[in-house]
């Protein structure tokens, strides 16, 4: 587990990089390596030493380029969302119905959460496990709740379009979808393969209300 002493906030703040000194590493490459480290181990269990080793840089360079561990994590989560976690937003925006959007999102989650060559599951779900840093836990909770709110808005549009029955409890349905997605992430971490998660997604969609 990471100790509080490894954050810059308890060491007197980030280490300043001397002016005019050229950076000796590619920042984007280092950031992507940090994404994978946090994704694999979570926030608390990833120490600054783990990060510098994974990123191939020294501690002063990490602080100078990214700030402290918490700031690096926040940037890593944004990078993860853009590169790996945007499939849900695309499905909600591109599919003609809420049912098609959710079905596509669950099928793509099965593929994304089990893709070879990178950690399994979802960083936003996994990094919150055993997270004892309130600000980090809250930021991840806000992201998960924002996803559920997006599901609910899409379902409200489905009701308005007559795709979903007028009496549909869109709040409960959105939370159901959120529970399935988060559960798929954990199942992937526990070893479920893509085909198993796709089968789960089909069962989840079988209860979808019809208009």
C-alpha positions in Angstrom: 0.0 0.0 0.0 1.1 3.6 -0.6 2.1 5.6 2.4 1.0 9.2 2.8 4.7 10.2 3.0 5.1 9.6 -0.7 2.8 12.3 -1.9 4.3 15.7 -2.6 1.8 17.3 -0.3 3.5 15.8 2.7 7.0 16.5 1.4 6.7 20.2 1.1 5.1 20.4 -2.4 6.3 19.4 -5.9 9.9 19.6 -6.8 10.6 22.4 -9.2 12.4 21.6 -12.5 15.2 24.1 -13.2 14.4 26.6 -15.8 15.7 26.0 -19.3 16.5 22.3 -18.6 15.0 20.2 -21.4 12.7 17.4 -20.5 14.5 14.1 -21.1 11.3 12.0 -21.6 8.1 12.0 -23.6 5.4 13.3 -21.3 2.5 11.6 -23.1 4.3 8.2 -23.1 5.0 8.5 -19.4 1.4 9.5 -18.7 0.1 6.4 -20.6 2.4 4.2 -18.5 1.0 5.8 -15.4 -2.5 5.1 -16.6 -1.6 1.4 -16.9 -0.1 1.3 -13.4 -3.1 2.9 -11.7 -5.4 0.7 -13.8 -3.6 -2.4 -12.7 -3.1 -1.7 -9.0 -5.6 1.1 -8.1 -4.8 4.4 -6.5 -3.8 3.5 -3.0 -1.7 0.5 -3.9 0.3 2.4 -6.5 3.2 4.2 -4.8 5.3 7.0 -6.2 8.2 4.5 -6.5 5.9 2.2 -8.5 5.0 5.1 -10.8 8.5 6.3 -11.4 9.6 2.7 -12.2 6.7 2.2 -14.6 7.1 5.6 -16.2 10.9 5.3 -16.5 11.5 8.7 -14.8 12.9 10.0 -11.5 10.8 11.4 -8.7 11.8 15.0 -9.3 10.8 14.6 -13.0 7.4 13.2 -12.0 6.7 16.1 -9.6 7.9 18.7 -12.1 5.9 17.3 -15.0 2.7 16.2 -13.3 2.6 17.6 -9.8 2.0 15.2 -6.9 0.6 11.6 -7.1 -3.0 12.9 -6.7 -2.6 15.3 -9.6 -1.0 12.6 -11.8 -3.9 10.3 -11.0 -6.5 12.9 -12.0 -4.7 13.4 -15.3 -4.4 9.6 -15.8 -8.2 9.2 -15.2 -8.9 11.8 -17.9 -6.5 10.1 -20.3 -8.1 6.8 -19.6 -11.6 8.1 -20.2 -10.5 9.6 -23.6 -8.5 6.6 -24.8 -10.2 3.6 -23.3 -13.5 4.6 -21.6 -15.3 6.6 -24.2 -17.1 3.7 -25.8 -20.2 4.2 -23.6 -20.5 7.9 -24.6 -20.2 7.0 -28.2 -22.9 4.4 -28.0 -25.3 6.8 -26.2 -24.7 9.5 -28.8 -24.7 7.4 -32.0 -27.4 4.7 -31.6 -31.0 5.6 -32.6 -32.6 4.2 -29.5 -31.8 3.8 -25.8 -32.1 0.0 -26.1 -29.6 -0.1 -29.0 -27.3 2.3 -27.2 -27.2 0.2 -24.0 -26.9 -3.1 -25.8 -24.0 -1.8 -27.8 -22.3 -0.3 -24.7 -22.6 -3.6 -22.8 -21.2 -5.6 -25.7 -18.3 -3.2 -26.2 -17.7 -3.3 -22.4 -17.2 -7.0 -22.7 -14.6 -6.5 -25.4 -12.9 -3.5 -23.7 -12.7 -5.0 -20.3 -11.0 -8.2 -21.5 -8.8 -6.7 -24.2 -5.4 -8.4 -24.3 -2.2 -6.5 -23.5 -3.6 -4.2 -20.8 -5.3 -4.4 -17.4 -8.8 -5.9 -17.2 -11.9 -4.1 -16.2 -12.4 -0.4 -15.7 -9.9 1.9 -14.1 -12.7 4.2 -12.7 -14.3 1.2 -10.9 -11.1 -0.6 -9.9 -9.1 2.3 -8.6 -11.8 3.1 -6.1 -11.3 -0.3 -4.3 -9.9 0.3 -0.8 -9.3 4.0 -1.6 -8.7 5.8 1.6 -8.1 9.2 0.1 -11.4 11.0 0.3 -10.8 13.5 -2.5 -9.8 10.7 -4.9 -12.7 8.4 -3.8 -15.2 11.3 -4.3 -13.8 12.2 -7.8 -14.3 8.6 -8.9 -17.7 8.4 -7.4 -18.7 11.6 -9.3 -17.6 10.0 -12.6 -19.6 6.8 -11.9 -22.6 8.9 -11.0 -22.2 11.1 -14.1 -22.4 7.9 -16.2 -25.6 6.9 -14.5 -27.0 10.4 -15.1 -26.1 10.1 -18.8 -28.0 6.7 -18.9 -31.0 8.3 -17.3 -31.1 11.2 -19.8 -30.9 8.8 -22.7 -33.8 6.8 -21.2 -35.9 9.9 -20.6 -35.4 10.6 -24.3 -36.6 7.1 -25.1 -39.7 7.6 -23.0 -40.4 10.9 -24.8 -40.0 9.2 -28.2 -42.3 6.3 -27.2 -39.5 3.8 -27.4 -39.9 3.1 -23.6 -43.3 2.8 -21.8 -44.5 6.0 -20.3 -44.4 4.6 -16.8 -40.8 3.4 -17.0 -38.8 4.1 -13.8 -35.8 5.6 -15.7 -33.8 6.2 -12.6 -34.0 2.6 -11.5 -33.3 1.4 -15.1 -30.2 3.7 -15.3 -28.9 2.3 -12.0 -29.5 -1.2 -13.2 -27.4 -0.5 -16.3 -24.7 1.1 -14.1 -24.7 -2.0 -11.8 -24.3 -4.3 -14.8 -21.4 -2.3 -16.3 -19.6 -2.1 -12.9 -20.2 -5.8 -12.3 -18.8 -6.7 -15.7 -15.7 -4.8 -14.8 -15.2 -6.8 -11.6 -16.1 -10.0 -13.3 -13.4 -9.2 -15.9 -10.9 -8.6 -13.1 -11.9 -12.0 -11.7 -11.1 -13.8 -14.9 -14.3 -13.8 -17.0 -13.6 -13.9 -20.7 -15.2 -11.8 -23.4 -17.7 -14.5 -24.4 -18.9 -14.9 -20.8 -19.4 -11.2 -20.4 -21.2 -11.0 -23.8 -23.6 -13.7 -22.6 -24.1 -11.7 -19.4 -24.9 -8.6 -21.5 -27.5 -10.5 -23.5 -29.2 -11.7 -20.3 -29.1 -8.1 -18.9 -30.9 -6.8 -22.0 -33.6 -9.5 -21.9 -35.4 -7.6 -19.2 -35.4 -4.3 -21.2 -38.9 -2.8 -21.1 -40.8 -2.6 -24.4 -42.7 0.4 -25.6 
